[in-house]
Amino acid sequence: MFFKRFRRQQPTTDAEFVAAYKATGNLELLGALYERHMELVYAVCFKYLRDEEESKDAVMQLFEQLITDLRRHEVQHFRSWLHSVARNYCLMQLRSRRVYSEESLSASSDDPDSEAASAPRQLVADDDNELDLEHDLNCMSGCLNALPPEQKRCIELFYLKQKSYADVADETGFDLKQVKSYLQNGRRNLKICMEKHHD
C-alpha cells in the first residue's frame, strides 16, 4: 500500500520527494528532486571553486554522493541540508588543493618563478557574511594536521565527508564510543587551535 501510494501520486514537495526516494530508491525521483535545486548547487560550487567546468563536475559528483547520503541521513529541510553538503564538499576540495599547493610550494622553494611558488596562499571572501568561514578554512588545514591522527580522521569523515557515526566506525575500525570520544576531543582541540588563529 505504501509503495502503491507513491506510484499513484507523484510527489510535489521536497519532503515528499525525499520520503519517496528513501522508500523506493528510485533514481528518477532523486533526479527530479535534485533538478529543482541544481542552480543552487552550481552557485554554491562556483562561489567556492571559481571555475565553471570544475563546478559542473562538482554538481555531478554531488548527485552521486546523494544517492547514498540521502538514504542514510534524516533530512528535515532538504534545501538547507543540500546547501550544507555542497559547501562542505567544496571546502574539502579546496582544502585538498591547498595542501597540495603548500606541499608543491615547499618542494619548489628553490624556484621562485615556478607555478607552484606563485600559487595563491589566501582565499578571498566574496562578502562579509562569509568572512569567518573563509578565515576558518585558511587555518583549518594546519589545525587539522595538528590533531592526533585518530581525531583528525574522525573529524574529516564526520564533518567534511558527512559520514554517519556508524560509517566512521566502519571506515576507521573504531567502535562507536571511540568515534564519539575522538570527535568530542577533536572538536575541542580544533576550536582551541582556530581560536588562537582568530586572536
N, C-alpha and C positions, 0 to 999 in steps of 0.2 A: 504493500500500500504506500509506503514511504517513497519508494523509488518511482512508482507509477505516478505519484503526485508531481514529481519533478519532470517526468516525461510529458505529462499532460499540460503543465503550466510552466511557461518559460519564466525564469527568474527576471526580476526587474531592478531590484535594489542591489547594492554591493553585498549586503549581508545575505541576501537570498542566493546570490551567485556563489559566495563563499561556502554557505551551507550545502548547496547543491554539488559543488565541486568536491567538498570533503566527503560527501556521502557517496558519490559515484566515481570520482577520479576521472571524470570526463574532461579531456583537454580542450574540447571545443568551448565548454563553459568557462574554463580558465582563460582561454584566448579572448573570449568576448569580454570578460571582466577586465583583463589586462589592457585591451584595446581602449577601453574607456579612459584609462589613466596613463596611456603611453606618452602623451605630450608632457605630462608632469614628470614622468621618469626621465625622459630625454632632457628636460630643462634642468633637473637636478644633476644629472650626469654631466651635462655641458658646463654647468656652473662650476663644477669641481675639476673636471678633466680638461676643459678648454680645447677640445678637439672634436670635430664633427664625426669623423669615422670612428674614433675611439668611443665616443658617446653612443653611437648607433650600436657598436659591438656590445657595449655595456647593457643597453636595453635588451638585447637578445640574451645575453648571459643571465641577466636578472630574471627573465621569464623562465629560463631553465631552472634557476635556483628556486623559483616559486613553486614549481611542480612538486617538490618535496617539502619545502618550508611551510607552505600554506596548510598542508595536511597535518603538519606536526605542531603548529602553534595555534593557540586560541586567539583569534583576531576579532576584536570588537569593532574597531574603526579601520576599515581596510585602507582608505586613502592615506591616513596619517601613518599607519604601520608601513605601508609601501614606501612612503617618503623616507621613513627612517631606515628601511632596508636598503634603498637606493643610495642614501647618503653614506651609510656605513660601508657599503660595497666600494664606493668611490674613495672614501678615506683609506680603506685597506689598499686600494690600487695606488693611491698617492704615497702612502707610507712605504710600500714596496719600492716604488720609483725613487723615493728619497733615499732609502737605504742603499739601493743600487748606485745612485748618483754619488752618495757620500763615499762608498767603497771605491768607486771608479776614480773619484777625485783624489782620494788618498793614494791610490796606486799610480796616479798620473801627476803627482805633485812636482815632479821634475820637469814637466812640460806645461808651462802656464798658458800656452796657446791652444792646448788640446780642447776638444769639445767637452770632455768630462770636467775639465778645470773651470770651464765657463758656465757649467750647469747652475741654474738658479738655486739659491740656498733658502729662499724665503717664499712662502705662499701669501699672496696679497689678497686681503679680504675684499669682497665686492661691495659690501655695505656694512653699516655699523652693527646690525644685529648678528652678523656672522663673525664679528671680530674675535670674540672669545673662542669660538670653535676653531678658527684658523690658527690662533695662537696656541691653543691646546694641541693641534696637530703638529705644529712646529716642534714642540718639546716632547710629544708623545713617544717618538721613536727612542730617544735617549732614555726616557723614564722606563719604558717597557724593557729595554735591554738591561736596565739596572736591577730589574726584579729577579728573584730566584727563578730558575728555569721552569719549575712547576707552576708558579704563579703566572708567569708570562704566558705559558702555553694555554692555561685555562682562561685567562683574560682575553687572549686573541680569539679563541674558539667561541666563547660565550658572547662577547660583546661585538667583536668585529665581524665574525662569520655567522652570528645569530644562531649558534647551536644551542640545543637544549641541554639541561644538566645531564640527562641520560646520554646524549650524543657525545658530550665532552668526556664523560666517564668511559664510553666505548672507545673513543679515539686515543685516550691517554693511558687507559688501563687503571686509572684511579677509581676508588669507589666513590659513591655519591657524597659521603661525609667529607672525604678528602677534597673533592672538587669544590664543594661549598666553602670549605675552610680556605683553600687556596684562593678562591675568588674573593672572599671576605678580606683576607690579609693582603691580597694583591691590590684590591681597590684602595685599601687604606694606604699602602705604600705608594701607589701611583698618585693618589691625591696629595700626599705629603710632598712627593717629588715635584709634581706640577705646580703646587702652591709656591714652592721655592722659586720656580721659574717666573711666576707672576710677581714676586716681590721685587 
